[in-house]
Amino acid sequence: MATDPTKLHPAVLIGLPDEDPTAVSRKQDHIDLAFKSRVESGELDHRFFYEPLLAAHPKPGSLPLFSFLGKTLRTPIWVSSMTGGTALANVINHNLARACAEFGMGMGLGSCRQLLYSDEHLADFDVRQTIGPDLPLYANLGVAQVEQLIDRKELERIPALLAKLRADGLIIHVNPLQEAMQPEGDMFVRPPLEIIQALAETDGLNIIVKEVGQGFGPKSMRALLQLPLEAIEFAAAGGTNFAKLELLRSDTTRQLVFEKIAEVGHSAEEMLRWLNTAAAELGPKALVKHVIISGGVRDFLDGYYLLQKAALPAVYGQASGFLKHARGEYSELQTFVESQVRASNCQRLFASQVSTLHRLVILYFLCILYPMTPYPIPMSKAIAGFSKLNKQQKIGWLTEHYTADPETAALDLSQWQHPDGQVQKIIDGFTENAVSNYTLPYSIAPNFLINGKLYAVPMVIEESSVVAAASSAAKFWLDRGGFHAEVAGTVKLGQVHFRWQGPPEKLRSLFPDLQQRLVADCADLTANMQKRGGGIRSIDLLDFTAQEPFYYQIRVSFETCDSMGANFINSVLERFADTLELFVTEMPGLSDAERDVEIIMAILSNYTPECVVRAWVETPIASFDELARVQGMDGAALAERFAVAVRIACIDPYRATTHNKGIFNGIDAVVMATGNDFRAVEACAHTYACRDGLYQSLSRCQVENGIFRFELELPLALGTVGGLTALHPLARRSLEILGHPSSRDLMCIVAAVGLAQNFAAVRSLVTTGIQQGHMKMHLTNILNHLGASEEEAAAAQYFFQHQTVSFSAVRSFLDNSRSSAEGAQTSI
C-alpha cells in the first residue's frame, strides 16, 4: 500500500534520514485527542504544586533502599492482610508473596486463626520461602482470638504460630464494630486495649495493631502510641467497610436499624493529624516507631500524599486493588503491581532529591509535583522538623541542599546501611538524625601480655600505622616480662551547682543535716548499686563565693562498679537538686531570701582524678642492645635517648601535645572497640596532664641501676556493662575477645595499649624516624589503590626502601614495570 505523503516527516520529503519515525503519528494523535483530554479547573488536584523545571527523569535502579520494621524494603507499599480460610487463599497468598519478593514490599497475612489448632491449611499461608528471608512478613489474628487464648492460658500458641510460618511478628486486627454487625461474630469480654496491653507485655513478640475499616479515634490512637508496638496500621474509612459488609449479610430489619452506625469512622488524613499531634506531645513516651496507612488509598498518589504527612516512618497499604488481581495468573498481578511500584518509586526518587517540598513525579515521569508542607522553600538551607523526617527524607533534603550531585550522594549514604535491617535499627538508635553508617576498620593487636595474661586486643581506628605499632610493641615486650598494670582508684564525681544568698557559715552549719537528707531521699536510686558494692562515697560542700557571688557546689563521689554509671550519677544528682530546694524551703529559722536557692545545673564531671590506672614495663638496658646495634649505638645510649625524649614532653607543652596524642592513638582505639566514651576519656586525661599547672606528658621514663622503666599514669573511667557496651554487637564481641573483663581489668588493658603505642612512637622517633613506618603503610595503600599485583607490590616495597614515596612516584614505577614486562612478552 502506498504511503500517504502527508503522513511523512518533512525530513524524509527532502531526502534526509528520519530520526523520529513516530513524530507524525504522535502529532496526529495530539490533534485527535486534544479536546478529549481537557481538564477543567475543578478537576485539578490541589494537594500539590506542579513544578516542571526542577528535576530530571529517574534512572532505573537509582533508588536507595530503606528500613521498615527492621527489614529492608525497595518501595513503600505494604500488602495489607486480606484473606484466609477460602479455597482461593493458597493462590492469593502465594501470588502476593511472589509480588513482594519481586518488588521489595512487606506483607501481612490474612487471619491465621485456623492454624492455631491445626496445620491442615498451613500450605495456604506458608509463604516465607516465596517472599524470602529479607522482607517483613506478619501473621494475623483477631483481637477476639487473642482474648480467647488469654482466657484459656494458651498464649504459647502465638509464638508457635509465628514459628511455623517463620513470620516476623503478629498483626492483631481490631474489629469490634464488624463483630457486632456480623451475625455469627465474636463478642469481647474486655476492651481490646486491655487485651493488646496484656499481649504487648509478652517478651519477644513484635506486634502490629490494625483496625479493619473504620479507623482509630484520637483517644485510641494516643493509647496505642504508648504501647511497645512495632507499628499501627489504620485501615481508614474509605476502603472496604467490613462493618457494612457484615451488615449486608444480615436480614433487612437489621440493615435498616444499623445502617447509619456502619458509616461511623475516620479518614486516613484525619488520623494522621491525631497521630502526629499525639506523638509530638508524648515525646519519649511514644513507643510506636512505624505506621502503615491503609484504607481509602486508591493509588500511588494518595499513598504518597499520606506518607509525607506522617511524622513516623510510614508505608501505605493496598488491599482491594491487589486482591482483585491476585486471584488468577501471577502475570496479571505482576502487571498491576509493576505499574503501582513504578509510579511509587518514581515519586520516591524525587522526594529523596528534594524532600523539602516532597517533589514527586506523576503520570509516569511526565510532571513533577510538590505537596504543601511547613518546610522552607527549596533555596533555603534551614529546615524545621528535620528530626521528624524518616531516614530517606533526611537523606533527600541533605543531598539536595548540601551536595553537588544529590543522586550519587544519596547512593553513597544509602549503600553503607547494614544489610540486616534489625542491626541497622539498633545502630540508628545510638544517635539522633542518623542518615548512614560511618565505617572504621576493626583490627586486632595480638601478643599483649598484661599482668601475666595474654590478650588479643580489638582496636577501632583509621590511621594505618597505629595497629602495626601497637602489635610491634606488644611483641617486643612479650619476651621481656610483658606489661604490668594496677588500678589506684575507681571513684567518679558529680556536681550540683547552685546559688544561695545566705551567710556561708549558716550553710555550712546546715550541711550535716542536708547530707543525711540527700542520702535518704535517693535511697531508691542507689539501692541496686549498693548491692553490687557501689553507691555514694562522699558528699562535700564547696564555697566558690570568692570567685562568683553566691555560688556553691555540692561535690559527690561515686563508685559505679563495672558500669560507666553516667545515667546513675546524673539521676542521683538531679534528685539531690530537688532535695536541696525542698530542704531550704522547709528548714526553720531561715529568712525568705535564704529560702530561695537557685539550681544552676546538676551533672557528672568527666574529670575523675581518683579513677586512676598505672601501667609500666621494665627491663635491663641490655635488652635494647640488638635494637640499638642497628642504629650504630649500644643499649644504654638508646635507653638514655628514649628517656630524654620523654623528659622533653614533660618540659614543653608543644611536644607534650603530640606525645600524648600518640598515647591516645592506642587508648581511643580500644575505648571505641569496647563501646566506651573516648571523648570523655580524652577530656579527663588532658585535664589530668595539666594538674601541676603545665600541660605535660602522661608517661614517664627512668633509667637507673641498669634498668629501663617506662610507665603511664592517667584517669580512665570505663564500663563493661550497660550502655553501648551492651547494645553494640561488636562492642559485646570485643569484651568477649578480651575475656569478659571487669571495669578494672579493662582499665589495665587500655592503659597498657596506650603505653605500648607511646613506646612504639618514641622508639621510632629516636631511631629510624617516624616516617619510615608511616611511609611503609602509605606505600601499601597506594599500591592497593593502583591495583598492583603481589609481584608488583613486592618489587615496589624493595625499590622504595631508600626512595621517597609519593603517589606519582609509585604510579611511574608501576607503569615502567608493566611496560618492561609487555616489551619482554612481545620479544618472546
Salt bridges, closest charged atoms under 4 A:
ASP20 OD2 - ARG26 NH2 3.24
ASP45 OD2 - ARG47 NH2 2.87
ASP119 OD1 - LYS164 NZ 2.55
ASP124 OD2 - HIS121 ND1 3.54
ASP126 OD1 - ARG166 NH2 3.01
ASP151 OD1 - ARG190 NH2 2.85
GLU154 OE1 - ARG157 NE 3.45
ASP168 OD1 - LYS71 NZ 2.96
ASP168 OD2 - ARG128 NH2 2.85
GLU184 OE2 - ARG249 NH2 3.09
ASP186 OD2 - ARG113 NH1 3.71
GLU230 OE1 - LYS425 NZ 3.09
GLU233 OE2 - LYS210 NZ 3.74
GLU246 OE1 - ARG249 NH1 2.61
GLU263 OE1 - LYS260 NZ 3.97
GLU269 OE2 - LYS309 NZ 3.69
GLU270 OE1 - HIS266 ND1 3.40
GLU281 OE1 - ARG222 NH1 2.81
ASP302 OD1 - ARG47 NH1 3.10
ASP302 OD2 - ARG298 NE 2.61
GLU332 OE2 - HIS325 ND1 3.23
ASP428 OD2 - LYS391 NZ 2.81
GLU463 OE1 - LYS661 NZ 3.14
GLU486 OE2 - ARG614 NH1 2.90
ASP521 OD2 - ARG517 NE 3.22
ASP524 OD1 - ARG575 NH1 2.91
ASP543 OD2 - ARG508 NH1 3.59
GLU548 OE2 - ARG499 NH1 3.82
GLU586 OE1 - ARG517 NH2 3.20
GLU594 OE1 - LYS506 NZ 3.11
GLU598 OE1 - ARG499 NE 3.19
GLU618 OE1 - ARG709 NH1 3.15
GLU640 OE2 - ARG647 NH2 2.96
ASP677 OD1 - ARG679 NH2 3.17
GLU682 OE1 - HIS686 NE2 2.92
GLU711 OE1 - ARG709 NE 2.94
GLU713 OE1 - ARG614 NH2 2.77
GLU736 OE1 - ARG733 NH1 2.52
GLU792 OE2 - ARG818 NE 2.79
